[in-house]
Each structure stands twice: as structure tokens, then as C-alpha cells.
Amino acid sequence: MITIGIAGTAKNTGKTTTLSSIIDELYKNNGKIALTSIGYDGEEIDNVTGLFKPRYNLKEGMILATASKTLMNNSTFEEIWNTEIPTPLGKVKVVKVKKEGLFVVAGPNKGSEIEKIKKLFYNMGIKFMLIDGALNRIAPMENTDAIIIATGAAMNTDIERISDNAKAISYIFNDIDKVQDEIAETLEGIERVTIFKERDFIKMSFNSLLDYENLDEVLGKIEKNDIIYIPGLCINYLLEEFLNKLIEKNFRTTIIFKNPVRLLLAGAPEKTMEVIYKAVLNGINCKYLGKISLLAFTINPYYPLYNPLENVYKEAYIDELKLKESMLEKTSVPVINIKEDGPQKLINIIESFKYSRLIPL
């Protein structure tokens, strides 16, 4: 089973359109598809702007994990499993769609809960698990194999700002390598910051670098060629200070982060990329324990423009061609406008990723 997260950089960036297109095309290819969401998505009207926002049109036979209250007044499903996972809209249920129709999705919001849903889907023979999310609640996405990010004018109407943000996200996901398998096996299950030396290791009492006290404690124990594993979070201003200290000492340390999502949570992606890139240029190795691939960006030139005179939001657009050109110049990731380009290129990317996972090169 391949697990793919679809996250938006902001509301109205086209995430629902992207995910709906993926669902339609994979269903045509007879793929066994399951869907859930991190939190609440799929509402008909955007609760901020009042503009139309499509729900998910799910096909007969698809599997869905969603909160019980989203299924009220809907008789087009068959309940398979009550997971007992709590949400503000009731416990998450796994259901099978009996008849094509529109669904609202409100799934679990913790990584451990997503993992429980994954195991259920895997045991049901699902081929593609799709997870609806957003960058501001991306933490549970660390349970995915790959991610697709929807971005566009609703995040920022400045094209350069959008593409700079995409460049940084692309760097964090795709330009930092996974550690070698033998190191990964050693780190598996470790949940505290750990310093590995030539014949010994030091396990700290914390799993993240979130304050100067923890930072100073780690710096006091590091030697030149040590390996430092940070399984939790590291705020980027502390990460910057940490790496600058290593650079000043001319250390050739290796820093291993748990996965790209943990690093993305450090703060503004642009700043995190700057900090990591400087460290790498100065001989510090940065690696991941687990790799999550960024497969593509989808773009949406639309944004809701507020009209203060009428006290309403209206549709507005930036230049789609300039946005695509700018992003392609700054990233090595495919950039797709689903409405203009169609979904097939994105489906080909997903199928190629699935093939690469099944048959290692």
C-alpha cells in the first residue's frame, strides 16, 4: 500500500480539486482507494470567505475513515469498523461507499491515529491511501510515503514569494538524503536526542531542541566527528545557533533528523533551508532517518479578494503562466495546474513512485 498526503499551503490553494482528480483517475484504473483527512475538510461553503468549496465525490467501493457525525443523513455507505478514535465530530468510522455521492471528511489528527487507520487499510488490501491535510497541521503527515502540495495565490499574491516558499519546501523534502540502512536500524525506536561517538553513545533526557538549556547541554557533549540524532522538533533559530557553533569549531558532525516533516515544523521553510544549506556548505552532514518524497506541486492562480465596500469576497487571479515558470525555475519538482493541464501527469508521477517503491533500483 502506498500512502500519499495532499497538503495545502493555505485555504483555497486547490487541494480539494487536486485530491478529487487523483481519486477519479485512480478509480478508473481499478485501484483500491481509501481516504481520510487530518481534521475537517470537504465542506461545501468555505467558512471564512463564504465562497463555494467542493466536497468529495466518492465512488462506489471506495473506503473512507471519517467522524461519525459527518455520516449523518447519508445512507450511501456501509459501516465496516468503529475505530474508537475520538474527534470533535464523533468517533472515526471506517466505511465502504455503497453508492457514488458527496462526502464530508473529518479524520484523526494524531500521527498514532493515522498509523492505526493505515494498518486497518493495509489489512483490507487497499492499494492507495490518500490523506487530506494542510501545512499548518502537517505533523501526522510523517506517516505518509509521499506528499503532494497544493499552493497558489491564496497563500500569497506575490509570485516570487510563492515560488521561494516552494523552493524551500522542495529542498527540505527532496534535497536531504536518508541515512544508510545500517545506521537507520540502530536509530529505529530511539525517541531521545542521542549523541553517537566512536565506541559509545549519550542519550539525553529530551527528544527535541526547544530551549537554550537543552542546546547548551548537547553542545557541551559533542566532539568533532560525532553523530547527533534529533527525533523531535528543533526551532529554526535554535537550529541556526546550534549549527553555527559547530561551524565555528570546524566540526564535521552528522545531524540526523527523523523525517522532513519534523524539519518543516522548525519554522518558516525559507529560513530552515538557509540554515541547513549553510551547514552543508561548511562540511556538516544533514540526513533523515525516514524519507518522505515530495512528488509534485499543484498550483491554483485563484484567490478570494475582499471587497470592503460590499463586505464580500470575490474571485481574483494572478498570472498562472508566470507562477508556473517561476516555480519550475526554482525547484526540480513537477508543477501542475490540474484545471489547465488535467490530472494525467500527476497520476503518472504517482504510478511511477509506486513502481519505484515495489522494485528497488
N, C-alpha and C positions, 0 to 999 in steps of 0.2 A: 504493500500500500504506500502511495506517495501522498504526503501531507503538504498542502500548499496554502499559505496565508496570503490574503489580499488585504492590504492596508492602505488607507488614505492619509495623505499629509494634512488634510483638513476636510471639513464637511464640503460636499458639493464638488469634489475633485473627480468624480466619475467612478468611484469604487463599486457602487451597485451595478452600474452599466457594465463594467469590466467583469464582475463576478457572474452576472446574468448571462453574458455572452459565453463565458467559459462553460457554464452549466449546459447551455443549449448545445454547444458544439461537442462536448464530451458525451452528452446523452445520445447524440446522433451516432457517435462511434461505438455505441453499446457499452460504454464504460459504466461500471457500478460506482455511483457517486453518492457521497454523503456530505452534508452541510451542517455547520454550526457557526456560532458567532461569539466573539468575545464581547459580552454586553448586549446592548439593544440596538438592532438595526432592521431596516426593511419597512419603516413606517411610510405611510402614503403621502403625508404632508410634512415637510421639514418644520420642526418645532421652533426654529429660530426665525426663518425668513417667511414662512407661510407658503413657499413655492412647492410645486408638485415634486414628489420624490418617490420613485417607483418601488414597489415591494418586489419580492422574489416570486417569479412564476416557476413553480417546481413541477417536474414531470412525474408521471405515474411510475412507481417503483423506486423513486429516489428515497434516501434515508435522511432524516432530519433530527438533530438534537436541539430542542428548544424548550423554553419555560412553559409550564402548563397553561398559564393564562393567555399566552399567545395563540393557543389552540381552541379557545372558547368560541362557540358559534361556528365551528368549522368541522364538518363531518367527512372531509375528504382524506382522512388518514386512519391508519391502524396502529394502535399503540403496541410497541414491542417490549419496551423496558422503561421502568421508572428508576432513574439513576440515584435519586435521593440527594442530588446536588442542589443546594438552595440558591435562589436568585430573588431579587425584589418582585419578580413576576411569577413566583412559584417554583417548584422543583423541576429540574430539567428532565424531560422525557425523550426517549428515542422512539421515533415513529416512522412508519412507511407511508408514503404518499399513495393513496388508492386512486385518485383522480386528479389530473392536472389542475392546478389552481394557484392562487396568490397566497403567500405565507409571510408573516412577520417572524423574525428570528431573534431570539434572546437567549444566548447560551451562557456557559460558565465564564467566570472572569479570573480564574486562577490557573497557573500552569499545571498544578497537580490534577485539577479537574479536567483540563483539556486532555491530559495524559490518560485519564480514566476513560474518557469518551473515545480516544484513539484506540485503546485496547478493545473496546466493545465493537467498534467499526472494523477493526482488523479481523476479529473473530467472525464477523458476518461476511467476510470475503469482499469487502469494499476495495476498489482499486484506487480511487481518488477521494481523499478527504479534503474539503475546502473549508477554510476558516475565515470568516469576515472579521476584520479588525480595523484598528487605526493606530497611527504612530503615537498618539497620546495615551494609548492603553495597549502598548505592543508587548509588554513583558511576557504574557503567555504564548506569544508567537515563537518563543525559543523552542517550543515543542514541534515546530514545523521542519520539513526538509528544505523548503524553498519559499521565497516570498516574491510577490508582485506588488509594486507600489503605484498607486494612483495619485497623480499630482496635477497641479494646474493653477489657473488664475484665482481660484477660491482661496488658495493658500497665500498668494501674493500676486498683485497685478504687474510687478516688475519682472520681466522675463529673465534678466540676469540673476536676480535673487532666487528665482525658481530653479534655474539650471545650476547655480552654485550649491544650492541645497541638495540637488540630485547628485552632483559630483561627490559631495561629502558622504552621502548615504551609500553611493556606489563603492567608494573607497573602503568604507567600514565593512561592508559585506563581502566584497569580491577581491580586494587587493591585499588582504591579510590572510596568510596560509594557515592551514591546520597543522598541528604538531605531528611528528611521526607517530606511528601506531604504538610503538613500544612505550613512548612517553605517555600517550593517551591512556594506555592500560594502567600505568602507575597512578595517574591522576583521577581515574574514574572513582567516584564515590567520595572524594575529598571535598569537604564543604567549608574549609577554613583557609585563609591566606597561609600559604606554605612556601618556605624558602628551601630549595634543594641545593645541597652542597655536594662536593665530590663523593664523600662517603657517609653523609648524614643529611638529615633534614630537620627543619624547625617549623613546627605547626603553631600558628598564632591562635589567640582566643577569639578572633573575629573573622568574618568572611568577606568584609568589604573595606574599602578605604574611604571613609566618610568624614573623618576629622583629623586634625593635625597630630593629635596624640597617637593615633594608630599609625599615621605616616611616619612619625619620628621613630616609633618602635621598630618598624620594618627597616628603615634606613640605618638604624643602629646595628642591625644584624646581617646586612648584605655585604658580601665580598665580591671581587671583580667578576668572576665567571659563574656566579650563582644563577639558578633558575627560580623565578618567582611566579607562583600561581595565584591569581586573584579570581576566585569563583563567584564573588558577589559583584557589587557595584563599585565604581570609583568616579567620584565627581570630577569633571574635567579640569577644574582649576587646581585640585589636589594632584591629579594625574600629571598635569603640566609641571608642577613643582617637583614631584617625585622623579619624573624623567629628567628634568633639568639638573637635579642633584647627581643623578647617575652619569649624565654627560660631563658635568664638571669634574667628576672623579675619573673620567675616561674608562668607565666600566664597560664591559661587553656582556652585559646581563641579558638574559632572555625573559621577557614578560609574557605569560600565558593567561589570556582571558578565557572565560568559559565559552562564550559564543558572541557573535556580532550583536545580538540584541542587548546583551549586558553592556557592551561598549556604547551602543547607540543611546542607552539610557543615561550615559555620563553627562549629557547636556546638549547644547547646540551642536549638530553634526559637523558644521563647518569648523568649529573650534577644536573638536575632538580630532578631526582629520589633520589639522595643522599641527597639533601636539604630537600625534603618532608619527606623522611624516618626518618631522624634525628629529625625533628619536631614532628612527630607522636610518636617516642620513648620517647620524652620528654613531652608528655601529651597534645600536640596541635592537635586538630581535623582538618582534611582537608577533605572537601566534595565537591561535584559538584551539581550545580543546575540542570543540564541536563546530563544524562548518554549516552555515545556512546560506544557500545561494540566492542572490538577487537575480531573478530571471529576466525582468523587464520593468520598464516604467510605462504606464499608460497615462495619457495626458488629456486634459479637458480645458479648452480655452474659455469656457463659460465661467462667469462668476455673478453672484447676486449683488446688484448695485442698489444701494439705499437711496431713495428719493425723499429728502426731509420735508419737502413741500406737501407731498401726498401721504407721507408716513407709510410708504410701502417699499418693498424690494422689487426691482425689475431685472430682466435678463440683460447681461452685458458680456462682451467678449474681448479677449486680446488676440493678437495675430498668431494663429495656430502654427503656421509655417515657420515663423521666426522662433517660436518657442521650441519646436522640434529641432531645428537646425542648431540652436544654442545648446540644447541638451546633448545632442549627438556629438558636438564638438568637445564637450567636457566630460563625457562618460563613454565607457565602452559597452554600455548596456543598451539593448534594443529599446526604441522609443516608439510607442504605438498609440495612435488615436483610433480607438475602437469604432467610433461612429463613421470616420472617414476611411480608415484602412480595412475595416472588417476584422473579425476575430481570428482568421485562419493562421496568420503569422504567429499570434500568441499561442494558439493550440499546438502548432508545430514546435515551438520552444518548449512547451510543457511535455510533449511526447518525447522530444529528444532528451530532455532531462530524465524522464522516467527510464528511457533506454540506457542512459549512461549509469543510472543507479543499479540497474539489473545486471549489466555486463561491465564490470570494471575494466578500465583500459590498462 
